[in-house]
Every structure is written in structure tokens, then in C-alpha cells.
């Protein structure tokens, strides 16, 4: 399995929340998920994922989103 990736996607306190979103909000935010029949296939699938990032303006006022 790729180093740094957990085998179980999410076991946090807020299990009723989505773990993937349409926007990455910080470095390390989850952006994709892979399910596969074995480790080799999962690693091949990870290599096929391509991500393009767009820098968004900072939110400095919590009332403005």
C-alpha cells in the first residue's frame, strides 16, 4: 500500500460527515478515494489520479464565505 495512506478511510468522531469535498481546503485535505481488489491494483489506480489545484482567496471574515 502507498506509504502514508491508511487502509481504513475514516474512523473519526464525526462519522456522519463527508470525507471528500469538491474543494481542497488545506494541504493534506483528502481529494480522492480508491477501492481495489488488491494492493497492486490500488497503487496503479493512485498513479492514474491527476489533480489540478486553483488557488482560492483567503477567507478572513467568518461571516463571508
ABEGO torsion letter per residue (X at the ends): XBBGBBABABABABAABBABBABBABBGBBABBBBBABAAAAAAAAAABBBBBBBBBBBABAABX
